[in-house]
Amino acid sequence: MMAYDFKKLQEKLDSLTKYFESDISSLRTGRASPALVESIKVDAYGAMNPLKNIASVIVEDAKTLLVQPWDKSLVEIISKAIEMSNIGAHPVVAKDSIRISLPSLTEERRKSLAKILKEKTEETRISIRKVRDEVWKDIQEKEKAKILSEDEKFRLKEEMEKKIKKGSDRLDEIAAKKEKEIME
């Protein structure tokens, strides 16, 4: 009996989950969060840089973010980049920093964000299915090559399905928590 190594499967599931979490962190909830703006691309020093690489982002209160560029000459460029992003807030330049006051979310905007969340969740589900298909194909090839018996193949399929279900359930938990934050 051969033990199949599901380590790569688990690593892929973990990396998909981490990516999904970071991807949805930019979806705005009712509270101010640095994740809302830190990935905005700013044209600085001849290259597109994420905001978090050229400025610090501080939560002043539940509805206000303060962006403090390390290079004060970038204040206007950063302000324009924030304005061009689609976060639904307008930056206000104050000397050498930028204040972003986030308006309350309208019901329409909340529904729009929930829809985006569902799309991102479905994209991640598709990626999980692709990973499952790759592993299943590998198991079937090992059985055809007589490395695994037919019984082992089905036992491994069951084990693989349990791991995939666990990964999908984790994805659902994260999405449900984020949807709750958006709709509150």
LUMKOLDREN-593831 format. One record per residue: residue in three letters; y, x, z of N, C-alpha, C in turn; residue number from 1. Coordinates in steps of 0.1 Angstrom, whole numbers. Layout:
BEGIN
NODE  code     nY     nX     nZ    caY    caX    caZ     cY     cX     cZ  pos
NODE   Ala      Y      X      Z      Y      X      Z      Y      X      Z  NUM
...
//
This chain:
BEGIN
NODE  code     nY     nX     nZ    caY    caX    caZ     cY     cX     cZ  pos
NODE   Met    -12      8      0      0      0      0     13      9      0    1
NODE   Met     22      6     -9     34     14    -10     45      6     -4    2
NODE   Ala     53     14      3     66      7      9     77      9     -1    3
NODE   Tyr     83     -1     -4     95     -1    -14    107      2     -6    4
NODE   Asp    116     11    -12    128     15     -5    140      5     -9    5
NODE   Phe    143     -3      1    154    -13     -2    168     -7      2    6
NODE   Lys    169      6      5    181     12     10    192     11     -1    7
NODE   Lys    189     13    -14    199     12    -24    204     -3    -25    8
NODE   Leu    195    -12    -24    199    -26    -24    208    -30    -13    9
NODE   Gln    205    -25     -1    214    -27     11    227    -21      9   10
NODE   Glu    228     -9      4    240     -2      1    249     -9     -9   11
NODE   Lys    243    -14    -19    250    -22    -29    256    -35    -23   12
NODE   Leu    247    -42    -15    252    -54     -9    264    -51      1   13
NODE   Asp    262    -41      8    273    -37     18    286    -34     10   14
NODE   Ser    285    -26     -1    297    -22     -8    303    -35    -15   15
NODE   Leu    295    -44    -20    300    -56    -26    308    -64    -15   16
NODE   Thr    302    -65     -3    309    -72      8    322    -66     12   17
NODE   Lys    322    -52     13    334    -45     16    345    -48      6   18
NODE   Tyr    341    -47     -7    350    -49    -18    356    -63    -17   19
NODE   Phe    347    -73    -15    352    -87    -14    362    -89     -3   20
NODE   Glu    359    -83      8    368    -84     20    382    -78     17   21
NODE   Ser    382    -66     10    395    -60      7    402    -68     -4   22
NODE   Asp    394    -73    -13    400    -81    -24    407    -94    -19   23
NODE   Ile    400   -101    -10    406   -113     -5    417   -111      6   24
NODE   Ser    418    -99     11    428    -96     22    442    -98     16   25
NODE   Ser    444    -97      3    457    -99     -3    461   -113     -5   26
NODE   Leu    451   -122     -3    454   -136     -4    461   -140      9   27
NODE   Arg    473   -147      7    482   -149     18    477   -161     26   28
NODE   Thr    477   -159     39    474   -170     49    488   -174     55   29
NODE   Gly    488   -181     65    500   -185     72    507   -174     79   30
NODE   Arg    501   -163     81    507   -152     89    510   -140     80   31
NODE   Ala    520   -132     84    523   -120     77    512   -109     79   32
NODE   Ser    509   -102     69    499    -92     70    502    -81     60   33
NODE   Pro    501    -68     65    504    -57     56    495    -57     43   34
NODE   Ala    483    -62     44    474    -63     33    480    -71     22   35
NODE   Leu    489    -80     25    495    -88     15    503    -80      4   36
NODE   Val    509    -69      9    517    -61     -1    512    -46     -3   37
NODE   Glu    503    -41      5    500    -27      4    494    -23     -9   38
NODE   Ser    488    -32    -16    482    -28    -29    491    -31    -41   39
NODE   Ile    503    -36    -38    512    -38    -50    515    -24    -56   40
NODE   Lys    514    -23    -69    517    -11    -76    532     -9    -79   41
NODE   Val    536      4    -75    550      7    -77    551     19    -86   42
NODE   Asp    560     19    -96    562     30   -105    571     40    -99   43
NODE   Ala    564     50    -92    572     60    -85    566     74    -89   44
NODE   Tyr    575     84    -91    571     97    -94    563     98   -107   45
NODE   Gly    566     89   -116    560     89   -129    545     84   -130   46
NODE   Ala    541     77   -119    528     71   -119    528     58   -111   47
NODE   Met    518     50   -113    517     37   -106    510     40    -93   48
NODE   Asn    517     38    -82    511     41    -68    510     28    -60   49
NODE   Pro    500     26    -52    499     15    -44    510     16    -33   50
NODE   Leu    516      6    -29    527      6    -19    523     14     -7   51
NODE   Lys    511     12     -2    507     19     10    507     34      9   52
NODE   Asn    507     39     -3    508     54     -5    522     60     -4   53
NODE   Ile    532     51     -5    546     56     -6    555     50      5   54
NODE   Ala    550     41     14    558     34     24    549     29     35   55
NODE   Ser    555     27     47    548     21     57    552      6     58   56
NODE   Val    542     -2     61    544    -17     61    541    -21     76   57
NODE   Ile    551    -28     82    550    -32     96    552    -47     97   58
NODE   Val    544    -53    105    546    -68    108    556    -69    119   59
NODE   Glu    568    -75    115    578    -77    125    575    -89    133   60
NODE   Asp    572   -100    127    568   -112    134    558   -120    125   61
NODE   Ala    554   -132    129    544   -140    121    548   -142    107   62
NODE   Lys    561   -142    103    565   -145     90    573   -134     83   63
NODE   Thr    574   -122     89    582   -112     84    575    -98     83   64
NODE   Leu    576    -91     72    571    -78     70    583    -69     68   65
NODE   Leu    582    -56     73    592    -46     71    586    -35     63   66
NODE   Val    591    -31     52    586    -20     43    596     -9     45   67
NODE   Gln    591      3     49    599     15     51    594     26     42   68
NODE   Pro    601     28     30    596     39     22    599     53     28   69
NODE   Trp    589     62     25    591     75     31    602     83     23   70
NODE   Asp    603     79     11    614     85      3    624     74      0   71
NODE   Lys    636     75      7    646     64      7    651     61     -7   72
NODE   Ser    650     70    -17    655     67    -30    646     57    -38   73
NODE   Leu    634     54    -32    625     44    -38    628     30    -34   74
NODE   Val    637     27    -25    639     14    -20    641      3    -31   75
NODE   Glu    650      6    -40    652     -4    -51    640     -6    -60   76
NODE   Ile    633      5    -63    621      4    -71    610     -4    -64   77
NODE   Ile    608     -2    -51    598     -9    -44    602    -24    -43   78
NODE   Ser    615    -27    -41    620    -40    -40    617    -48    -53   79
NODE   Lys    619    -42    -64    616    -48    -77    601    -50    -79   80
NODE   Ala    593    -41    -75    579    -42    -76    574    -54    -68   81
NODE   Ile    579    -56    -56    575    -67    -47    580    -80    -53   82
NODE   Glu    592    -80    -59    597    -92    -65    588    -96    -77   83
NODE   Met    584    -86    -85    575    -89    -97    561    -93    -93   84
NODE   Ser    557    -89    -81    543    -93    -77    543   -108    -74   85
NODE   Asn    532   -114    -73    532   -129    -72    528   -133    -58   86
NODE   Ile    536   -128    -48    532   -131    -34    540   -143    -29   87
NODE   Gly    550   -148    -37    558   -160    -33    568   -157    -22   88
NODE   Ala    573   -145    -22    584   -141    -13    594   -132    -20   89
NODE   His    606   -132    -15    617   -124    -21    621   -113    -11   90
NODE   Pro    621   -100    -15    624    -90     -6    640    -89     -5   91
NODE   Val    644    -85      7    658    -83     10    660    -68     14   92
NODE   Val    668    -61      6    670    -47      9    681    -45     20   93
NODE   Ala    678    -38     30    687    -35     41    687    -20     44   94
NODE   Lys    698    -14     39    699      1     40    688      9     34   95
NODE   Asp    679     14     43    668     22     38    654     15     41   96
NODE   Ser    654      2     42    641     -5     43    642    -19     36   97
NODE   Ile    631    -25     35    630    -38     28    624    -48     37   98
NODE   Arg    630    -59     39    625    -70     47    619    -81     38   99
NODE   Ile    608    -86     41    601    -96     33    599   -108     43  100
NODE   Ser    606   -119     41    604   -131     49    595   -140     41  101
NODE   Leu    584   -144     47    574   -152     40    577   -167     43  102
NODE   Pro    579   -175     32    581   -189     35    568   -196     39  103
NODE   Ser    569   -207     45    557   -215     49    550   -218     36  104
NODE   Leu    537   -219     36    529   -222     25    529   -237     22  105
NODE   Thr    532   -241     10    531   -255      7    516   -259      5  106
NODE   Glu    514   -272      6    500   -277      4    495   -273    -10  107
NODE   Glu    503   -274    -20    499   -270    -33    495   -255    -34  108
NODE   Arg    503   -246    -28    501   -232    -28    488   -229    -20  109
NODE   Arg    485   -236     -9    473   -234     -1    461   -238    -10  110
NODE   Lys    462   -249    -18    451   -253    -26    448   -243    -37  111
NODE   Ser    459   -237    -43    459   -227    -53    452   -215    -48  112
NODE   Leu    456   -210    -35    449   -199    -29    435   -201    -26  113
NODE   Ala    431   -213    -22    417   -217    -19    409   -216    -32  114
NODE   Lys    415   -220    -43    408   -220    -56    406   -205    -61  115
NODE   Ile    416   -197    -59    415   -182    -62    403   -176    -53  116
NODE   Leu    403   -180    -40    393   -175    -31    379   -179    -37  117
NODE   Lys    377   -192    -41    365   -196    -46    361   -188    -59  118
NODE   Glu    370   -185    -67    367   -177    -79    363   -163    -76  119
NODE   Lys    369   -157    -66    366   -144    -62    352   -144    -55  120
NODE   Thr    349   -154    -48    336   -156    -41    325   -157    -52  121
NODE   Glu    327   -165    -62    318   -167    -73    315   -154    -81  122
NODE   Glu    326   -146    -83    325   -133    -90    315   -124    -82  123
NODE   Thr    317   -124    -69    309   -116    -60    295   -121    -60  124
NODE   Arg    293   -134    -60    279   -139    -60    272   -135    -73  125
NODE   Ile    279   -135    -84    273   -130    -97    269   -116    -96  126
NODE   Ser    277   -107    -90    274    -93    -88    261    -92    -79  127
NODE   Ile    260   -100    -69    248   -100    -60    236   -104    -68  128
NODE   Arg    237   -114    -77    226   -118    -85    222   -107    -95  129
NODE   Lys    232    -99   -100    228    -88   -109    221    -77   -101  130
NODE   Val    225    -75    -89    218    -64    -81    203    -69    -78  131
NODE   Arg    202    -82    -75    189    -88    -73    180    -86    -85  132
NODE   Asp    185    -89    -97    178    -88   -109    173    -74   -112  133
NODE   Glu    182    -64   -109    179    -50   -111    167    -46   -102  134
NODE   Val    168    -50    -90    157    -46    -80    144    -53    -84  135
NODE   Trp    144    -66    -88    132    -73    -92    126    -67   -104  136
NODE   Lys    134    -63   -114    130    -57   -126    122    -43   -122  137
NODE   Asp    128    -36   -113    122    -23   -109    109    -26   -102  138
NODE   Ile    108    -36    -94     95    -39    -87     85    -43    -98  139
NODE   Gln     89    -51   -107     79    -55   -118     74    -43   -126  140
NODE   Glu     83    -34   -129     80    -22   -137     70    -14   -129  141
NODE   Lys     72    -13   -116     62     -5   -107     49    -12   -107  142
NODE   Glu     48    -25   -108     36    -32   -108     29    -30   -121  143
NODE   Lys     36    -30   -132     30    -28   -145     25    -14   -147  144
NODE   Ala     31     -5   -140     27      9   -140     16     12   -130  145
NODE   Lys     11      1   -124      0      2   -114      3     10   -102  146
NODE   Ile     16     11    -99     20     17    -86     20      7    -75  147
NODE   Leu     22     -6    -78     21    -17    -69     10    -26    -73  148
NODE   Ser      4    -33    -63     -6    -44    -67      3    -56    -69  149
NODE   Glu     -4    -67    -74      3    -79    -76      7    -86    -63  150
NODE   Asp     -2    -84    -53      2    -90    -39     14    -83    -34  151
NODE   Glu     14    -69    -35     26    -62    -30     39    -66    -37  152
NODE   Lys     37    -68    -50     49    -72    -58     55    -85    -52  153
NODE   Phe     47    -95    -49     52   -107    -44     57   -106    -30  154
NODE   Arg     50    -98    -22     55    -95     -8     69    -88     -9  155
NODE   Leu     70    -79    -18     83    -72    -19     94    -82    -24  156
NODE   Lys     90    -91    -33    100   -101    -38    105   -109    -27  157
NODE   Glu     96   -113    -18    100   -121     -7    109   -114      2  158
NODE   Glu    106   -101      5    115    -93     13    128    -91      7  159
NODE   Met    128    -89     -7    141    -87    -14    149   -100    -13  160
NODE   Glu    143   -111    -15    150   -124    -14    156   -126      0  161
NODE   Lys    149   -122     10    155   -123     24    168   -115     25  162
NODE   Lys    167   -103     20    179    -94     21    191   -100     12  163
NODE   Ile    188   -105      1    198   -111     -8    204   -123     -1  164
NODE   Lys    195   -131      5    200   -143     12    209   -139     24  165
NODE   Lys    206   -129     31    214   -124     42    227   -119     37  166
NODE   Gly    228   -112     26    240   -108     20    249   -119     15  167
NODE   Ser    242   -129      9    249   -141      4    255   -149     16  168
NODE   Asp    247   -150     27    252   -158     38    264   -151     45  169
NODE   Arg    264   -137     45    275   -129     50    288   -132     41  170
NODE   Leu    286   -133     28    297   -135     19    302   -149     22  171
NODE   Asp    294   -159     24    298   -173     27    306   -173     40  172
NODE   Glu    302   -166     50    309   -165     63    323   -160     61  173
NODE   Ile    324   -149     54    337   -143     51    346   -153     44  174
NODE   Ala    341   -159     33    349   -168     25    353   -180     33  175
NODE   Ala    344   -186     41    347   -197     50    358   -194     60  176
NODE   Lys    358   -182     66    368   -178     75    381   -177     68  177
NODE   Lys    382   -171     56    394   -169     49    400   -182     45  178
NODE   Glu    391   -191     40    396   -205     36    402   -212     47  179
NODE   Lys    396   -211     59    401   -217     71    415   -212     74  180
NODE   Glu    417   -198     73    430   -192     75    440   -197     65  181
NODE   Ile    436   -199     53    446   -203     42    450   -218     45  182
NODE   Met    440   -226     48    443   -240     50    450   -244     63  183
NODE   Glu    450   -235     73    457   -238     85    472   -238     84  184
//
